[in-house]
Amino acid sequence: MLFLVVSHPRPERPSTVASHRQAFWDWIAPKLASGEALSAYPRVGRGVAVTFDLASNEALHAALTEWSEMIPATFDIFPLIDTDAARRSLAQAASGSLISPPAAQEETSP
């Protein structure tokens, strides 16, 4: 399951959280190497945007719990669709081969 996670850390002086920020990069490095994380980009100002490829929502919850233990933050979470799957779905929609929902039946008055 693909997720884009954007962190919004608590506002702190950069000098007081430098070691925590370094710990984050040490924590994310093995996830990037294993493919659990596909990318990690620092945001301008503060925060990070990470693309995760995880097996479940529970795995995402565990990762975010670990992350927020290092750097308290709120997160925007965007579930993503694999690009190839999205293109296949779009091709089906364009060809008219998607299954349409059944038409609503009109109620008749007695």
C-alpha positions as CSV (number, residue, x, y, z in Angstrom):
1,M,0.0,0.0,0.0
2,L,1.4,3.4,-1.0
3,F,1.1,6.4,1.2
4,L,2.4,9.9,1.0
5,V,3.0,11.3,4.5
6,V,3.7,14.9,5.1
7,S,4.9,15.9,8.6
8,H,4.2,19.1,10.4
9,P,6.5,19.2,13.4
10,R,5.8,21.2,16.5
11,P,7.4,24.6,16.3
12,E,10.7,24.5,18.1
13,R,14.0,26.3,17.8
14,P,16.0,24.5,15.1
15,S,19.0,24.3,17.5
16,T,17.0,22.4,20.1
17,V,15.8,19.7,17.8
18,A,18.9,19.2,15.6
19,S,19.8,15.9,17.3
20,H,16.2,14.6,16.8
21,R,16.3,15.6,13.2
22,Q,19.5,13.6,12.7
23,A,17.9,10.7,14.5
24,F,15.0,10.8,11.9
25,W,17.5,10.5,9.0
26,D,19.2,7.6,10.8
27,W,15.8,6.0,11.3
28,I,14.5,6.5,7.7
29,A,17.8,5.3,6.0
30,P,17.2,1.5,6.5
31,K,13.5,2.0,5.4
32,L,14.7,3.6,2.2
33,A,17.3,0.8,1.6
34,S,14.6,-1.9,2.2
35,G,12.0,-0.2,0.0
36,E,9.6,0.4,2.9
37,A,10.1,4.1,2.1
38,L,10.5,5.0,-1.5
39,S,11.5,8.6,-1.0
40,A,12.0,11.2,1.7
41,Y,12.3,14.9,1.0
42,P,12.8,17.7,3.6
43,R,10.2,20.5,3.3
44,V,11.2,24.1,3.1
45,G,11.0,25.5,6.6
46,R,10.4,22.3,8.6
47,G,9.0,18.8,8.1
48,V,9.5,16.0,5.7
49,A,7.4,14.3,2.9
50,V,7.9,10.6,2.8
51,T,6.4,8.0,0.3
52,F,5.9,4.7,2.1
53,D,5.2,1.3,0.5
54,L,3.9,-0.8,3.4
55,A,1.9,-3.9,3.8
56,S,-1.0,-2.5,5.8
57,N,-2.5,0.4,7.7
58,E,-1.1,-1.1,10.9
59,A,2.4,-1.0,9.5
60,L,1.9,2.7,8.6
61,H,0.6,3.3,12.2
62,A,3.7,1.7,13.6
63,A,6.0,3.8,11.4
64,L,4.2,7.0,12.3
65,T,4.4,6.2,16.0
66,E,8.1,5.6,15.8
67,W,8.5,8.8,13.8
68,S,6.5,10.9,16.3
69,E,8.5,9.5,19.2
70,M,11.6,11.2,17.6
71,I,9.9,14.4,16.4
72,P,6.4,15.2,17.7
73,A,4.3,16.1,14.7
74,T,1.0,15.9,13.1
75,F,0.8,14.2,9.7
76,D,-1.2,14.6,6.5
77,I,-1.6,11.1,5.0
78,F,-2.5,10.6,1.4
79,P,-3.2,7.0,0.2
80,L,-1.8,6.6,-3.3
81,I,-2.5,4.3,-6.2
82,D,0.2,2.6,-8.1
83,T,0.8,4.5,-11.4
84,D,0.3,1.4,-13.6
85,A,-2.9,0.5,-11.8
86,A,-4.2,4.0,-12.2
87,R,-3.5,3.9,-15.9
88,R,-5.2,0.6,-16.4
89,S,-8.3,2.0,-14.6
90,L,-8.2,5.1,-16.7
91,A,-8.0,3.0,-19.9
92,Q,-11.0,0.9,-18.8
93,A,-13.0,4.1,-18.0
94,A,-12.1,5.6,-21.4
95,S,-13.1,2.4,-23.2
96,G,-16.5,2.3,-21.4
97,S,-15.7,-1.1,-19.9
98,L,-16.2,-0.1,-16.3
99,I,-19.2,-1.6,-14.7
100,S,-21.9,1.1,-14.1
101,P,-23.9,1.0,-10.9
102,P,-27.5,-0.1,-11.4
103,A,-30.0,2.6,-12.3
104,A,-32.1,3.8,-9.4
105,Q,-35.7,2.6,-9.7
106,E,-38.3,5.2,-9.7
107,E,-40.9,5.0,-6.9
108,T,-44.5,5.1,-8.0
109,S,-47.2,6.7,-6.0
110,P,-50.2,4.5,-5.2
